[in-house]
Amino acid sequence: MEAARAALARGDRNAARRAARQATSLQPHSEQAWLYLAAASEPRAGLAYLARALEVNPRSKAARKAIRWMVRRLPAKDRRAALREADLPPIQPLPLEALSPRRWFSLRMALPAVVMAAGIGAWLGGQPADAREPRSASDPVAKASLTPTPTDTPTPTPTPTYTPTPTATFTPSPTPSLTPRPAVSWEYASDPSEMANEGRWVDVDLSDQRVVAYEGETAVRSFVVSTGTVYHPTVTGQFKIYVKYASTPMSGPGYYLPGVPWTMYFYKGYALHGTYWHSNFGTPMSHGCVNLTIADSEWLYNFAAVGTLVNVHP
């Protein structure tokens, strides 16, 4: 972590990111390691790393401040989607509306108005509701009623612009929108001769950490890969590729990966894809996907089509 801190101090974010990634792999329960990695990353990736810091220490004031700072660096139209992708825990320090400069200014202006209204009400012997107003200053409904122009502060308007963002198509969870999806069989073949009439198909051997491209029962090409870990296992069975992307972002709890190359989803969020963030092929490394080198993934992307069978077995 000292190397990451020193690199940040001299403005070398690439070196800081490498050092921080190494620190998180060695000390995954270190809040500081995730904070350094967030500081060296772009905002969207940084938010995902800050979510990990909050998992380690839910009371982290540094992580909460950093989240506000990261969000302000994003365009307003991207903030809601970025927070959703980061999968921040429910103890998120501020609601999204509070991260808007206009709402922040309105809050600062509304508080003195509330106090002043309470004082005047008490002096004139006004209704008790005026005296109770300062206690509800944190209530967004109360703030709106005291703002001179309440029509300028409604928050529903941003919702339509953020909800339809296409990022849902790229992340693992929203894949049900990509219907119809081919039928799934949880049975798998262990003998290539069983697939003699299949045409082109892809075999994923989890035990050998190997992918083989087949034409019928003839092996065309073989690749060393990295599949899911014991905590995030790769599904087994027979599936069919239902969508392909030459490049797409991927995100999940604690990570955001822009521009993942040569991606082919075969079941929900499980995919065959190129990998630029590690080179430890032959060892389970993924969250369930099948990681290939970029060159191997490009070849396989051109070999397989939507509808190609993927046979995954132990």
Steps between C-alpha positions, in 0.01 A plus 500: 500500500795730560595462133146600397507803730839611368386457137189707564709769665715536189197485270574160344151348503592196290769394746267580791227285348737205451630526855152538646369199306783292637418625850131405465591151378733451798276677754140483370369605843707818514288814473809709414591277206156549341513875567838530325370295204193726476715813511710373208199401287245669281175602676280208396761241592587702810141478628512120473824491700353736761210258537757236597654741752155548656451123516820482704410799717136615474580803720784625281474880479783508245307268266183707534682823420672334207164380362369857496821618333485222238136570419568871447766408243238321288258672259164550671327268252733210589489524880199282572618221269852512649368467856281209393792323328724546804243310711562723800368364831178644648697725736577729207592833664271728297202450272575565136299825503725636773800460269355757261652847554156660461345284774800556728463875458126477567562310824746760625256779418199318643646439846533870597151557360360227721665642809383852415142383440497321835628810680243731342220250570595476866531881536158566347339215687427321171386147449693217670581351161744786437690418817522137399645583158873503597474140621395392150769697317656174385170387351512564122122570498540770764791657309294514183213681673732774624691552175384815314463311171412137578439426133876530430600218735298193396721196455278277280625666178847334502346152531398452134845602378685254727274195507524398132881508487624204292751398768243250624566300188868466583486415871433143607173554689276665238557242227135382516422798274687317223219258420430256354779295659589154369397200708745387766596142581675434828630173354838513328701278266838363601570314174543710181360215293160573654510834315593361157194653336512834682711696248707769670492494880716604796611273785596651839691258725504642853740238636764564233425874475479458125266598215493297179328611179346203315363425154285197570727265695821653358696741719593811300681707761570492875555780752614526862244706696400615847152414624312578822645460848353281773314808628372594153475171308430472129167334419508154346267370229427567135415853392487703181664835434216753502682831445846619387685828559833596345550725805279557804531617862451254784424582859404335825558531875844652541606527136441693179675393180464725196545368147509124563588363154345221293220414744249219436229446764371142519292500822376804694817692597740217414715562194809404306710814463844651463688605813742790538518526882692178571717246320473211748325268254470138607388605851140574603485878526158625390158580646359213291587605145751322278809723465713467183797696373396784272644326193330168582168668575507681165557174315218329690270801444547460124460121520174491698167659411189584696336163561830307523490231768721542808557177694630570854606205714721419803 
